[in-house]
Amino acid sequence: MGNTFDAPQPTPLALLLLGHQSDAGSEKGVDCPGDLPAASDPSLVQRARVAKAALGDRVFVLGHHYQRDEVIAFADVTGDSFKLAQQAAAHPEAEFIVFAGVHFMAESADILTAASQQVILPDLAAGCSMADMAGIAQVEDCWAALEAAGVADITVPITYMNSTAAIKAFTGRHGGAVCTSSNAERSLAWAFEQGEKVLFLPDQHLGRNTAVRDLGLALDDCVVYNPNRPNGGLTPQQLQDARMILWKGHCSVHGRFTPDCVDEVRERVPGVNVIVHPECAYEVVEKADAVGSTERIIATVNAAAPGTAWAIGTELNLVKRLAIANPDKEIVYLDRTVCYCSTMNRIDLPHLVWVLESLVAGTVVNRIDVDPDTAHWARIALDRMLALPGVVATTD
């Protein structure tokens, strides 16, 4: 109990912890080459305050839930990617949108905001390993394989919000829609009303969890298309038999949670409630007590009874903040050894200060500018999601 948070400690099974260990087979986006930078010095904090004040309403800073505390402190609004993009569009008076998140999020903000607004990503190296697992050329090759198998015309593409603008545009061109983790069930149900099959991009786990747990499909109805193998590693017959064609992609942070993590925390914390994000593997979600988007995790934990214990399977920055905000509950991280999201943590206070001070000086740096054709078709895919009855598209 209390408002402190004990960082996960290494165990004999640890792969890495904030760069203290390494694994040659580590997934892209997971490697942390050293300790995260120490808390920024007071002069940087003061410089950020001065620059932000000088810009006034001309700047609107968006802070994703997984960001460092030092960056969140300067956010005008916090949330998940689509909620933040919507918030940017709702503030047309802001000439500059500074997105403390990752690249695909800034792209979505640029797509949804007015032409007069400029979206800035403080560090262009802040990408997303999941989004990077689905390149547009690879997805076009996949569609060609579906055409060769004779099933493209009965397949509806659905792409998770955590995808590049190019993939969102591909989905829009081919009659599909975007989804978030909070409305994936409704989006998939809509897709099956339009066609017989779904190509789900780029997170196989969200697609499988939604199809099987929410829509009642069987695991055997799902196949995984591996873009690094000829024809995705699938035969035409497998594509013809499948109802869910899952892209072989995943979140490198949520993918670290295993069924053993759930078993271990139940032994370590008697009576613990395990809540996980649907980007976790199916076997992990099946063992959890609850599953939901980041916003749902926050709401569930905040509303929980005092004295309850919670093990949370999502990014560590958010779990730490939840622990501090709920001192009357015992809150632990589901896994003792998982790293922060290393790409999200590229956004730090030095980058934020640099961006803000550059704007004060009249220079726009690191602008994210989606080309008009891509933005048009991506917006169509987003609008299809927003038009679905019963959809609340604010979280992922």
Secondary structure as GFF3:
##gff-version 3
##sequence-region A 1 396
A	DSSP	alpha_helix	42	55	.	.	.	ID=ss1
A	DSSP	three_ten_helix	56	58	.	.	.	ID=ss2
A	DSSP	beta_strand	59	64	.	.	.	ID=ss3
A	DSSP	alpha_helix	69	72	.	.	.	ID=ss4
A	DSSP	beta_strand	77	79	.	.	.	ID=ss5
A	DSSP	alpha_helix	81	89	.	.	.	ID=ss6
A	DSSP	beta_strand	96	100	.	.	.	ID=ss7
A	DSSP	alpha_helix	103	112	.	.	.	ID=ss8
A	DSSP	beta_strand	118	120	.	.	.	ID=ss9
A	DSSP	alpha_helix	129	132	.	.	.	ID=ss10
A	DSSP	alpha_helix	136	148	.	.	.	ID=ss11
A	DSSP	three_ten_helix	152	154	.	.	.	ID=ss12
A	DSSP	beta_strand	155	160	.	.	.	ID=ss13
A	DSSP	alpha_helix	165	173	.	.	.	ID=ss14
A	DSSP	beta_strand	177	179	.	.	.	ID=ss15
A	DSSP	alpha_helix	184	194	.	.	.	ID=ss16
A	DSSP	beta_strand	197	201	.	.	.	ID=ss17
A	DSSP	alpha_helix	204	209	.	.	.	ID=ss18
A	DSSP	pi_helix	210	214	.	.	.	ID=ss19
A	DSSP	three_ten_helix	219	221	.	.	.	ID=ss20
A	DSSP	beta_strand	222	225	.	.	.	ID=ss21
A	DSSP	three_ten_helix	230	233	.	.	.	ID=ss22
A	DSSP	alpha_helix	236	241	.	.	.	ID=ss23
A	DSSP	beta_strand	244	247	.	.	.	ID=ss24
A	DSSP	three_ten_helix	254	256	.	.	.	ID=ss25
A	DSSP	alpha_helix	259	268	.	.	.	ID=ss26
A	DSSP	beta_strand	273	276	.	.	.	ID=ss27
A	DSSP	alpha_helix	282	287	.	.	.	ID=ss28
A	DSSP	beta_strand	290	291	.	.	.	ID=ss29
A	DSSP	alpha_helix	294	303	.	.	.	ID=ss30
A	DSSP	beta_strand	309	313	.	.	.	ID=ss31
A	DSSP	alpha_helix	316	325	.	.	.	ID=ss32
A	DSSP	beta_strand	330	333	.	.	.	ID=ss33
A	DSSP	three_ten_helix	344	346	.	.	.	ID=ss34
A	DSSP	alpha_helix	349	360	.	.	.	ID=ss35
A	DSSP	beta_strand	367	368	.	.	.	ID=ss36
A	DSSP	alpha_helix	372	387	.	.	.	ID=ss37
###
